Amino acid sequence: MASASLISPTSLGVVNRMRVLSALHASGPQSRAEIARAFGVSRATVGTILQPLLDSGVLVESEPVTPSRGGGKPPRPIWFSASARAIGAVEVLPGRVTAARLAPTGEVRHREERRFPLRTKESESFATALAESCAAAFGGYEVIGVGVAAAGLVEPDDGRVVELTAAPALANYPVTRAIAAVTAAPVYLEHHARVQALGDRWFGAGRGLDTFASVSTGDTVGVGIVHHGTVLSAPGAASGAHMTVDVGGIRCDCGKRGCWKTIATTGWLRRRAAELDLPGPRGVTLARLVARGDTTLADEYARNLAVGLGTVQQLLAPGVFILHGDAAAGGPDFLARLTRYLRAESPRRQGEYQPSVVAADPAQDSALLGCAGLVLSRGMDLLR
């Protein structure tokens, strides 16, 4: 029988530091006393964990906050230093590669984007776009690590994009190995929807939430799940875009019929707008529909989104769905419609168990932020 290895004192210190860093990202700046209460340990223990991070400049201690009426020593919230070493981030989508250099606080210090042609099996153009964007964004910088968010089916353990239907050139492409050619830092790959969920958890609307779902909408549709603080990631799992929700429906670009993607994306919205003889169907977005008061098609879009989200709620019960992309621009009325249809598709429970939908902050690039969260959540030793 194989014996389990013990955690060395050095590794245990790294684990404790990362748990504290995760708590800071989840709840924002906190004092030593607040961190100690959250973990059920003494302030002295917290001080031992924090001091190397403060000494190295990863964290900084803010000015004292005015104490409560009870008096006592004013607390000094601890947060990430703006001058700490950066994190590399790469987003791979059909036809586009975005690379960035981010501060641990989530601030984007530099960003580069390159395009590559679709519908070709030749990978040279993608390889060039990837290399150029990474070199311009963080090549030559000492980054902590690089997180990669890729659409399609990915294999995180060996750093491959297994398949991206809209971009055949990416089939079995070794993304992490290619990025390693421009940086000495470790590189981590995950599916785009799950990385976006990490962005919500570390920097966005999911901060402080134990369980929730992060929903991508627009050219595709997908869901990443955070369950009890952990992003669910099973080998071979995707984001739900190609789960069948309309048996015998129209053919998807994956070859199947009736995928969720065929009824709940911007492409479907524009096809439906053309069928209804709406003006300018090729440029239709949900925001434009709402702006001109076309609630009929917006309502149909909400129903179609809810079919997939209701299935997720039936199986995993994330409760809170954080909406990104095209559908997030629908405004309060669309969110209310989507919530109503989602609840109709979900298990019939009352009160706090009813699911809700919130819109992500459109100013945040959750995928790139999630790449930073991917690096931070892997237990990187920020002091090395």
Beta strands, then each sheet from edge to edge (+ up, - down):
strand 1: 59-61
strand 2: 78-80
strand 3: 87-93
strand 4: 96-102
strand 5: 108-115
strand 6: 146-150
strand 7: 153-155
strand 8: 160-163
strand 9: 173-174
strand 10: 187-191
strand 11: 212-216
strand 12: 222-227
strand 13: 230-231
strand 14: 320-323
strand 15: 356-359
sheet 1: 1+ 2-
sheet 2: 5+ 4- 3+ 6+ 10+
sheet 3: 7+ 8- 9+
sheet 4: 13+ 12- 11+ 14+ 15+
end
